[in-house]
Amino acid sequence: MESSHSREPMPKLALAALGVVFGDIGTSPLYALRACLTAGGDTVASSQSVLGVLSLIFWAIALTITLKYVVIVLRNDNRGEGGVLALTALLASERSALSPAVIVALGLAGTALFFGDGSLTPAVTVLSAVEGLTLADPAFGQFVVPLTVVVLVFLFRAQHQGTGVIGVVFGPIMLLWFVVLGVLGMVNIVGNTGVLAAINPAYAIGFIAHHGGASLAVLAGAFLAVTGGEALYADLGHFGRRPIQLAWLYVVWPGLLLNYFGQGALLLEHPEALRNPFYLMAPLSLIVPLVVLAAAASVIASQAVISGVFSIAQQAQQLGFLPRMQIKQTSDDSFGQVYVPAVNWVLCCAAISIVIVFKSSEALANAYGIAVSSTMVIETTLLVALLYARHVGAFQSDALAYTGAADAGSLGVTQTATGSAWMLWLLLPLGVLDVVFFVANVQKIPAGGWFPLVFGGGVYLVMRTWQIGRISVSSLLQRQERSVASFLAQCAATPPILISGAAVFLTSNTEGVPRTLVRNLRFNGVMHETTVVMSMTTERIPRVPLGTRVQVIQLAPRLWRVNAKVGFKEDADVPELLRAAERLGLTVRTDQATYFLGRDQVVIGPGTHGMSGIRKRLFLFMARNALFAGAAFKLPPERIVEVGGRVVI
C-alpha cells in the first residue's frame, strides 16, 4: 500500500495519520486511569492501587497496541487494506482450517461490532472532554449534554471533506495534543519519580491478585487504554503502514505513557485527585484552554473510528454484504479515502441518541469496551488462522522443493514460513490476552454494554439478510438466462432485425447470455449491430492491476463478451472499463452505446429461501432503496434502457 501514497512525503503522511488514526486511543487518558481505579472500588487512590493500575495500562498498551497491532497486524494487509473484512477476504483465498461459512460469519460479526463501536466512540470521547468544564465551574453541568450534541453535529457534517483534508487540519492539532499530554505528564513525574516503578509487571500481577473477584472490572477499566487499536488497522488503507508506525513510535506512544504516569504521580501526592486526575494535573487557570483542546482532540478521536467505518462499509458493499450506496472518493491521490453519506448520518443519529440516553461519560464507560474487545478477538482469530494456513502451506511447498517435486522459489517459501511462524507464536499468547479482556468486559453488558451489541446485532442482521436475499434473487434470475450456443441457434433459426448502434447488456454472470438480452430479443425481435455482454466481478483484493481488469471475447460476428474485474475498494466505472476493452480490440464506440439494465420487481411469495417473512420484508426495503445501478456503474443517464421483470422470493 505504500506505493499508493508515495506522492506525499512521509512526514506529511505521518502528520495526517496522526490526525485521523490515533484520535481514539489518544484521548483515552481523559477517562481510562480514573475508570480503572474506581472499578477496583477505590474512592481515594492508594499508592499500591496507583502503581498496580499504571503497570496494567503500561503493559496493555505495550503488548496489545505496539507488539500486536503495530508490529504484527499491520504487516498482514490485503494489498494495503486493513480491517476485519479485508482480513476475511484475504483468509478466504487461503487453504484454511476454518470453513468458508465460519470465515464469513466471523468477518460479518467483526464488521457489525465495529459499526457499533463507530457509534459509541464519538459519544464517549466528546462527552468526557466537555465534562471538564464542570471543574472550572459546576454551573456548566447543565450544558454538557447540549454542547456535546452540537460538537457531534459539527463532526459529522465535516465528514464530506474527506479524511485527507481532515487529516491535514487535524494533524497539527493532534500533534499539539500529544505534546501537551507529554508535558503535563513530565511536569508531574519530575515531582515524584517513584511512579516509574510501575513499569515492573509485578505491580500489575499483585494488583490483580489482591482484588480477587473485582479484578475483571479492573481489567475492563485497563482495556479502555487500548481502545482504538482496531480502528488503527481499519484505517490502514487511508495512509499506509509506515506513516502509522512512525506516528505511533515517535509521537503517540511516548505522549500517552508520559501522561498516564504523570496522572499516577499526581495521585501519589494527592489521592483525592481521583475525581478527575487528567484535568487536575494542570493549573486551574489552564483548565478552560485544556478543555477546549481536549474537545478538539475528542472530535478527532471519533474520526479514527468513523473513517474506518467508511472504509469497511465500502468493502462490505463491494463484497455483496450491503446494498449499493453512494460512496464518494475524497482524494485524487489515494483510493482508500472515501465518504459514505448514508453510513455517516446513521452513526450521527446513533451517537446523539447515546449521549441523550446515558448523559455522562461514567455511565457510557459501562457500554464502552465490549464491542472493541469482541472485534479484537475476531481479528486475532482470523489472523491466527491466516498465519497458520500460510505457515503450513509454505512448509508443504518447501517439502516439495526439497524432494525435487518443485525446484523454484524454495528460499522464498522458507522465508515465508519463517515469517509466518514468528508472528504466529507471538500472536497466540496475545490472543489469550484479548480473550481475557473480552471476558472482563462481558460483565458490563447489563450496565450498558448491551447497546453496542444490540446495534452490532442489527447491522449483522442487515448484512446477512442482504447476502442471503441477493444470492436467492441471483439464482432465480440465472434460470432465465440462456447458454451462448442456444441463443445463437435461436438467432440463426429466427434472425432478428438488425438496428444501428451498439448495445451493452450488464450482468453479474461471466457465462451465458443475460436475461435482459433474452427478453429484449423475445419482446422486440431486434438486435443492435454490435451487442456487448458485460459482466462485473468483485475480486477479493482491494485493487485489480490495470492490465488484468478487462478480458474481451468475440462470441459471434456481432456479439462480444467483456469480462471486467474490480477490487473491493474500487468503483465499477463501466464506461472507463469499456474504453479499456476498446484498446483490446472491441470494435465499438462505447461512448455512443446504449446500456441495458435489469429492473426486476422483487415480491414475497411462499417458501423461505433461507429467510423468514420479516427478513424478506427487510430485504425488499433495502432492495427498493438501494442506489440505482446506473449511478453505481457511472452510466450516462440519457443512454440507459431498463428491462423489467418479476421475481418471487
C-alpha positions in Angstrom: 0.0 0.0 0.0 2.9 2.3 0.5 3.2 2.9 -3.2 -0.3 4.3 -3.4 0.7 7.1 -1.1 4.2 7.7 -2.5 3.2 11.0 -4.0 3.2 12.5 -0.5 6.3 12.9 1.7 6.5 10.5 4.6 6.4 13.3 7.4 3.3 14.8 5.8 1.6 11.4 5.7 2.6 10.7 9.3 1.2 14.0 10.4 -2.1 13.4 8.6 -2.2 9.9 10.0 -1.8 11.5 13.5 -5.0 13.5 12.8 -7.1 10.6 11.6 -5.8 7.3 13.0 -4.8 7.9 16.7 -7.5 10.2 18.0 -9.4 7.3 19.7 -6.5 5.9 21.7 -5.1 9.4 22.1 -8.0 10.6 24.2 -8.1 7.6 26.5 -6.1 9.4 29.2 -9.3 11.5 29.7 -11.0 8.6 31.4 -9.1 5.3 31.4 -7.0 5.7 34.6 -9.9 7.0 36.6 -12.2 4.3 35.3 -9.7 1.6 36.2 -9.1 2.8 39.8 -12.8 3.3 40.5 -13.6 -0.1 39.1 -11.3 -1.6 41.8 -13.5 0.1 44.4 -11.2 2.9 45.3 -12.7 6.3 46.2 -9.3 7.6 47.2 -6.2 6.3 45.4 -3.7 4.3 47.4 -0.1 4.1 46.3 -0.4 0.3 45.6 -3.5 0.8 43.6 -1.9 3.6 41.5 1.2 1.6 40.8 -0.8 -1.5 40.0 -3.1 0.2 37.6 -0.3 2.1 35.9 1.5 -1.2 35.4 -1.6 -2.8 33.9 -2.0 0.1 31.5 1.7 0.2 30.5 1.8 -3.5 29.6 -1.7 -3.5 28.0 -0.5 -0.7 25.6 2.9 -2.3 25.0 1.5 -5.8 24.2 -1.8 -5.1 22.6 -1.0 -2.0 20.5 2.7 -1.9 20.0 3.5 -5.6 19.7 0.2 -7.0 18.3 -1.1 -4.2 16.1 1.9 -2.1 15.1 4.4 -4.9 14.7 2.3 -7.9 13.7 -1.2 -7.0 12.5 -0.2 -4.1 10.2 2.1 -6.5 8.3 -0.8 -8.6 7.3 -2.8 -6.3 5.0 -4.8 -7.3 1.9 -2.7 -5.4 -0.6 -2.6 -2.3 1.5 -6.1 -2.5 3.0 -6.8 -3.4 6.6 -9.8 -4.1 8.8 -11.8 -7.2 9.5 -13.4 -7.5 6.1 -10.1 -7.1 4.2 -8.7 -9.8 6.5 -11.7 -12.0 5.8 -11.3 -11.7 2.1 -7.6 -12.5 2.4 -8.2 -15.6 4.5 -10.9 -16.8 2.1 -8.2 -17.0 -0.6 -6.0 -19.4 1.6 -6.4 -23.0 2.5 -7.6 -22.5 6.0 -8.7 -24.8 8.8 -11.8 -22.7 9.1 -14.7 -23.4 6.8 -15.8 -20.6 4.4 -19.0 -20.2 6.2 -17.2 -19.7 9.6 -14.8 -17.2 8.0 -17.7 -15.2 6.5 -19.7 -15.3 9.8 -16.7 -14.1 11.8 -16.0 -11.4 9.2 -19.6 -10.1 9.3 -19.7 -10.3 13.1 -16.5 -8.3 13.4 -17.8 -5.7 10.9 -21.1 -5.3 12.7 -19.4 -4.8 16.1 -17.0 -2.3 14.5 -20.1 -0.4 13.3 -21.4 -0.4 16.9 -18.0 1.0 18.0 -18.3 3.7 15.4 -21.5 5.0 17.1 -20.2 4.7 20.6 -16.7 6.2 20.3 -17.8 9.7 19.3 -20.3 9.8 22.1 -17.9 8.8 24.9 -14.9 10.8 23.8 -16.7 14.1 23.2 -18.8 13.8 26.3 -15.8 13.0 28.5 -14.0 16.1 27.1 -16.9 18.5 27.6 -17.4 17.3 31.1 -14.1 19.0 32.0 -16.0 22.3 32.0 -17.6 21.4 35.3 -14.2 21.6 37.0 -13.9 25.3 36.1 -17.5 26.0 37.1 -20.1 23.4 38.3 -22.8 25.5 36.8 -21.6 24.3 33.4 -23.1 20.8 34.2 -26.5 21.6 32.7 -24.8 22.5 29.3 -22.7 19.3 29.0 -25.2 17.2 27.0 -26.4 20.0 24.7 -22.9 21.2 24.0 -21.8 17.6 23.3 -24.7 17.2 20.7 -23.6 20.4 19.0 -20.0 19.2 18.7 -21.1 15.8 17.3 -23.3 17.5 14.7 -20.2 19.6 13.7 -18.1 16.5 13.5 -20.4 14.5 11.2 -21.1 17.5 9.0 -17.4 17.8 8.3 -17.0 14.2 7.1 -17.8 15.0 3.5 -14.5 16.9 3.3 -12.7 13.6 3.3 -10.0 12.1 5.6 -7.2 13.6 3.6 -8.4 17.2 4.2 -9.5 16.4 7.7 -6.1 14.8 8.4 -4.3 17.9 7.2 -6.4 20.1 9.6 -6.5 17.7 12.5 -2.9 16.5 12.3 -1.3 19.7 13.8 -4.0 19.8 16.5 -3.3 16.2 17.5 0.5 16.9 17.4 -0.2 19.7 19.9 -2.4 17.4 21.9 0.2 14.7 22.3 2.9 17.3 23.2 0.6 18.7 25.9 -0.1 15.2 27.1 3.7 14.6 27.4 4.5 18.0 29.0 1.7 17.7 31.6 2.8 14.2 32.5 6.5 15.1 32.6 5.9 18.0 35.0 4.2 15.8 37.4 6.6 12.9 37.1 9.5 15.2 38.0 7.8 15.8 41.3 7.5 12.1 42.1 9.8 9.8 40.0 8.9 6.8 42.2 5.9 6.4 39.9 8.2 4.9 37.2 8.5 1.8 39.3 5.1 0.8 37.8 7.0 -0.4 34.7 7.7 -3.5 36.7 4.9 -6.0 35.8 5.0 -7.4 39.3 2.8 -4.4 40.4 0.1 -5.4 37.8 0.2 -9.0 38.9 0.0 -8.1 42.6 -2.8 -5.7 42.0 -5.0 -8.2 40.2 -4.2 -10.9 42.8 -5.2 -8.5 45.6 -8.5 -7.5 44.1 -9.7 -11.1 43.6 -13.2 -11.2 42.1 -13.1 -7.5 41.3 -10.0 -8.0 39.1 -12.2 -8.4 36.0 -13.7 -5.0 36.5 -10.2 -3.6 36.9 -9.1 -5.3 33.6 -12.1 -3.9 31.9 -11.0 -0.4 33.0 -7.5 -1.0 31.8 -8.8 -2.1 28.4 -10.1 1.4 27.9 -6.4 2.5 27.4 -6.1 0.3 24.3 -9.4 1.0 22.5 -8.6 2.4 19.1 -6.3 -0.4 18.1 -9.0 -1.9 15.9 -9.5 1.5 14.2 -5.8 1.7 13.6 -5.9 -1.4 11.5 -9.2 -0.4 9.7 -7.6 2.9 8.7 -4.5 1.2 7.2 -5.8 1.9 3.6 -6.0 5.6 4.2 -2.3 6.2 4.8 -0.3 3.0 4.6 1.7 1.1 7.2 4.9 3.1 7.5 3.3 6.5 8.4 1.1 4.9 11.0 4.1 3.1 12.6 6.2 6.3 12.6 3.5 8.4 14.2 2.9 5.7 16.9 6.5 5.1 17.9 7.7 8.7 17.9 4.7 10.8 19.0 1.7 8.8 20.2 3.2 6.1 22.5 5.6 8.5 24.3 2.9 11.1 24.9 0.4 8.5 26.3 2.9 6.9 28.6 4.1 10.2 30.0 0.6 11.4 30.6 -0.6 8.2 32.4 2.5 8.2 34.6 2.0 11.9 35.3 -1.6 11.2 36.4 -0.2 8.4 38.6 2.4 10.8 40.1 -0.3 13.3 40.9 -2.4 10.7 42.6 0.5 9.5 44.7 0.9 13.1 46.0 -2.9 13.9 46.1 -5.1 10.8 46.3 -8.2 13.0 46.4 -7.5 14.0 42.8 -9.1 10.7 41.7 -12.3 12.6 40.8 -10.5 13.8 37.6 -6.8 13.2 37.6 -6.3 14.3 33.9 -7.6 17.9 34.3 -6.2 18.3 37.8 -2.7 17.8 36.5 -3.0 21.3 35.0 -3.2 24.6 37.0 -6.7 25.9 37.5 -6.1 28.8 35.2 -5.4 26.5 32.3 -8.4 24.2 32.8 -10.6 26.0 30.2 -8.0 26.1 27.4 -7.2 22.4 28.2 -10.9 21.6 27.9 -11.1 23.3 24.5 -8.0 21.4 23.3 -9.5 18.1 24.7 -12.8 18.8 23.0 -10.9 19.3 19.7 -8.9 16.1 20.3 -12.1 14.1 21.2 -13.7 15.2 17.9 -10.6 13.9 16.2 -10.7 10.8 18.2 -14.0 10.0 16.7 -12.5 10.5 13.2 -10.3 7.4 13.6 -13.3 5.1 14.0 -15.7 7.0 11.6 -13.2 6.8 8.7 -12.6 3.2 9.5 -16.3 2.5 9.3 -16.5 4.3 5.9 -13.7 2.1 4.6 -15.3 -1.1 5.8 -18.7 -0.1 4.5 -17.3 0.3 1.1 -15.7 -3.1 1.3 -18.9 -4.7 2.5 -20.8 -3.2 -0.4 -18.4 -4.4 -3.0 -18.2 -7.9 -1.4 -22.0 -8.2 -1.6 -22.8 -7.7 2.2 -24.6 -4.4 1.9 -26.8 -2.9 -0.8 -25.5 -0.3 -3.2 -24.9 3.1 -1.5 -23.5 6.4 -2.6 -19.7 6.3 -2.0 -17.7 9.4 -2.7 -13.9 9.3 -3.3 -12.5 12.3 -1.4 -8.9 12.2 -2.7 -7.3 12.2 -6.1 -4.1 10.6 -4.7 -5.5 7.8 -2.5 -8.2 5.3 -3.4 -8.6 4.5 0.3 -10.1 7.8 1.3 -13.9 7.6 1.0 -17.1 9.2 2.4 -20.4 7.2 2.7 -23.2 9.7 3.4 -25.8 7.1 4.5 -23.5 5.5 7.0 -22.3 8.9 8.2 -25.8 10.1 9.2 -26.8 6.7 10.8 -23.7 7.0 13.0 -24.6 10.6 13.8 -28.1 9.8 14.9 -26.9 6.8 17.0 -24.1 8.8 18.7 -26.5 11.7 19.6 -29.1 9.2 20.9 -26.4 7.6 23.1 -25.4 10.9 24.6 -29.0 11.8 25.4 -29.8 8.4 27.0 -26.6 7.9 29.0 -25.9 11.6 29.8 -22.4 11.1 31.4 -19.1 9.5 30.4 -19.1 7.5 33.6 -22.3 5.8 32.5 -21.0 5.4 29.0 -17.8 3.7 30.3 -20.0 0.6 31.0 -21.1 0.5 27.4 -17.6 1.1 26.0 -15.2 -1.8 25.5 -17.4 -4.9 24.8 -17.7 -4.1 21.1 -14.0 -3.3 20.8 -12.8 -6.3 22.7 -15.1 -8.6 20.7 -13.8 -7.1 17.4 -10.2 -7.7 18.6 -10.9 -11.3 19.4 -12.4 -11.9 16.0 -9.5 -10.2 14.2 -7.0 -12.2 16.2 -8.8 -15.4 15.4 -8.9 -14.7 11.7 -5.2 -13.6 11.7 -4.1 -16.7 13.6 -5.9 -18.9 11.0 -4.3 -16.9 8.2 -0.8 -17.2 9.6 -1.3 -20.9 10.3 -2.5 -21.5 6.8 0.5 -19.7 5.3 2.9 -21.4 7.7 1.6 -24.9 6.9 1.3 -24.2 3.1 4.8 -22.7 2.9 6.3 -25.8 4.6 4.4 -28.1 2.3 5.7 -26.3 -0.7 9.2 -26.2 0.8 9.0 -30.0 1.3 8.1 -30.5 -2.4 11.0 -28.3 -3.3 13.4 -30.2 -1.1 12.3 -33.6 -2.5 12.7 -32.4 -6.1 9.0 -32.1 -6.8 9.4 -28.3 -7.2 12.7 -26.5 -7.8 11.8 -22.8 -7.8 11.4 -20.4 -5.0 12.3 -22.7 -2.2 14.2 -20.0 -0.4 11.3 -17.6 -0.6 8.9 -20.3 0.6 11.2 -20.9 3.6 11.3 -17.2 4.4 7.5 -17.1 4.2 7.2 -20.0 6.5 9.7 -18.4 9.0 8.0 -15.0 8.8 4.6 -16.6 9.5 6.0 -18.7 12.3 7.4 -15.9 14.5 4.2 -13.8 14.1 2.0 -16.9 14.8 3.9 -17.8 18.0 3.8 -14.2 19.2 0.1 -13.8 18.3 -1.1 -16.9 20.2 -0.4 -15.5 23.7 -1.6 -12.1 22.7 -4.8 -13.7 21.6 -5.2 -15.1 25.1 -4.8 -11.6 26.4 -7.6 -10.5 24.0 -9.8 -13.2 25.4 -9.1 -12.1 29.0 -10.1 -8.5 28.1 -13.2 -9.8 26.4 -14.3 -11.8 29.5 -13.5 -8.8 31.6 -15.9 -6.6 29.5 -18.7 -9.2 29.5 -19.8 -8.0 33.0 -20.5 -4.6 31.5 -23.4 -5.9 29.4 -26.2 -5.4 31.9 -25.0 -1.9 32.8 -24.8 -0.5 29.2 -22.7 -2.9 27.2 -25.9 -4.2 25.7 -26.1 -1.1 23.4 -23.2 -1.8 21.1 -24.1 -5.5 21.0 -27.7 -4.7 20.0 -26.5 -2.1 17.4 -24.0 -4.5 16.1 -26.6 -7.3 16.0 -28.8 -5.2 13.9 -26.0 -4.4 11.5 -25.2 -8.2 11.3 -28.9 -9.0 10.6 -28.9 -6.4 7.8 -25.7 -7.7 6.2 -26.7 -11.3 6.5 -30.2 -10.7 5.1 -28.8 -8.8 2.2 -26.3 -11.5 1.4 -28.9 -14.3 1.5 -31.5 -12.4 -0.4 -29.1 -11.3 -3.1 -27.9 -14.9 -3.6 -31.5 -16.1 -3.8 -32.6 -13.5 -6.3 -29.4 -14.1 -8.4 -30.1 -17.8 -8.5 -33.7 -17.3 -9.6 -32.7 -14.8 -12.3 -30.0 -17.0 -13.7 -32.7 -19.6 -14.6 -33.9 -17.1 -17.2 -30.5 -16.9 -18.8 -29.6 -18.9 -21.9 -26.4 -20.5 -23.0 -24.5 -18.9 -25.8 -25.0 -21.9 -28.1 -28.8 -22.0 -27.7 -29.0 -18.2 -28.1 -27.0 -18.2 -31.3 -29.1 -21.2 -32.6 -32.3 -19.2 -31.9 -30.9 -16.2 -33.8 -30.0 -18.5 -36.7 -33.4 -20.1 -36.8 -35.3 -16.8 -36.4 -33.0 -14.0 -37.5 -33.7 -10.8 -35.5 -34.0 -7.4 -37.2 -30.6 -5.6 -37.0 -30.7 -1.9 -36.0 -27.8 0.5 -36.0 -25.7 1.3 -32.9 -24.2 -0.6 -30.0 -25.9 -2.1 -27.0 -24.3 -3.1 -23.7 -26.1 -5.6 -21.5 -24.8 -5.7 -18.0 -24.8 -9.0 -16.0 -23.1 -10.5 -12.9 -22.6 -13.8 -14.7 -19.4 -14.5 -16.7 -21.1 -17.2 -18.8 -24.2 -17.4 -20.9 -26.5 -14.7 -22.2 -28.2 -12.4 -19.7 -31.9 -12.3 -19.2 -32.1 -8.7 -20.3 -30.8 -9.6 -23.8 -33.0 -12.7 -24.0 -36.1 -10.5 -23.0 -35.2 -7.8 -25.4 -34.9 -10.2 -28.3 -38.1 -12.0 -27.3 -40.3 -9.0 -27.0 -38.8 -6.6 -29.5 -37.3 -9.0 -32.0 -34.3 -6.8 -32.7 -30.5 -6.8 -32.1 -28.0 -4.0 -32.4 -25.3 -4.2 -35.0 -22.8 -4.5 -32.1 -24.0 -6.2 -28.9 -21.8 -6.4 -25.8 -22.5 -8.7 -22.9 -20.5 -7.3 -20.0 -20.0 -9.0 -16.6 -18.7 -7.4 -13.4 -16.8 -9.4 -10.8 -15.6 -8.1 -7.5 -12.2 -9.7 -6.6 -11.0 -10.5 -3.0 -8.3 -7.9 -3.4 -8.5 -4.1 -2.9 -7.5 -3.1 -6.5 -7.1 -5.1 -9.7 -3.9 -4.4 -11.7 -4.6 -2.3 -14.8 -3.5 -4.9 -17.3 -5.8 -7.6 -15.9 -9.1 -5.8 -15.4 -10.7 -6.5 -18.7 -11.0 -9.6 -21.0 -12.6 -9.3 -24.5 -14.0 -12.3 -26.3 -15.9 -12.3 -29.6 -18.7 -14.8 -29.4 -20.2 -14.2 -32.9 -19.7 -11.6 -35.7 -21.8 -9.1 -33.9 -21.7 -10.4 -30.4 -19.0 -9.7 -27.9 -18.3 -10.6 -24.2 -16.4 -8.3 -21.9 -15.5 -9.7 -18.5 -14.4 -6.9 -16.2 -12.9 -7.3 -12.7 -12.7 -4.7 -9.9 -11.3 -4.8 -6.4 -13.4 -4.4 -3.3 -12.0 -0.9 -2.9 -12.7 0.2 -6.5 -15.6 1.8 -8.2 -17.2 -0.2 -11.0 -16.9 2.5 -13.7 -18.4 0.8 -16.7 -17.6 3.4 -19.4 -14.0 3.5 -18.2 -13.7 -0.3 -18.3 -15.3 -0.3 -21.8 -12.7 2.2 -23.0 -10.1 -0.3 -21.8 -11.9 -3.0 -23.8 -11.7 -0.9 -26.9 -8.0 -0.8 -26.6 -8.1 -4.7 -26.6 -10.0 -5.0 -29.8 -13.6 -4.3 -29.0 -14.8 -2.7 -32.3 -17.4 -0.3 -31.0 -17.7 3.3 -29.9 -18.7 2.7 -26.3 -19.3 6.4 -25.7 -22.3 6.2 -28.0 -23.6 2.9 -26.7 -27.0 2.2 -25.2 -26.8 0.5 -21.8 -29.5 -2.2 -20.9 -30.1 -2.8 -17.2 -32.4 -5.3 -15.5 -35.0 -3.7 -13.3 -36.8 -6.6 -11.6 -39.6 -6.2 -9.1 -38.9 -8.5 -6.1 -42.1 -9.7 -4.3 -42.7 -12.0 -1.4 -44.1 -15.4 -2.1 -44.4 -18.8 -0.4 -41.3 -20.7 0.8 -38.5 -19.4 2.9 -35.5 -19.1 0.6 -33.4 -19.1 3.8 -35.3 -16.1 5.3 -38.3 -15.5 7.4 -41.2 -13.3 6.3 -39.8 -10.3 8.4 -36.3 -10.7 6.8 -37.9 -10.9 3.4 -39.5 -7.6 4.0 -36.2 -6.2 5.2 -34.5 -7.3 2.0 -37.3 -5.8 -0.1 -36.9 -2.5 1.8 -33.2 -2.5 1.1 -33.5 -3.5 -2.5 -36.0 -0.7 -3.2 -33.9 1.9 -1.5 -30.5 0.8 -2.9 -28.6 3.2 -5.1 -29.7 2.9 -8.7 -27.4 0.6 -10.7 -26.8 3.2 -13.4 -25.4 5.7 -10.9 -23.3 3.0 -9.2 -21.8 2.0 -12.6 -21.3 5.6 -13.7 -23.5 5.2 -16.7 -24.8 8.3 -18.6 -28.5 8.6 -17.6 -29.7 9.5 -21.1 -28.3 6.3 -22.6 -29.9 3.8 -20.1 -32.7 1.4 -21.0 -34.3 -0.7 -18.2 -35.8 -4.2 -18.9 -38.1 -5.2 -16.1 -39.4 -8.5 -14.8 -40.9 -10.0 -11.6 -39.0 -12.2 -9.1 -40.8 -14.1 -6.3 -38.8 -14.9 -3.2 
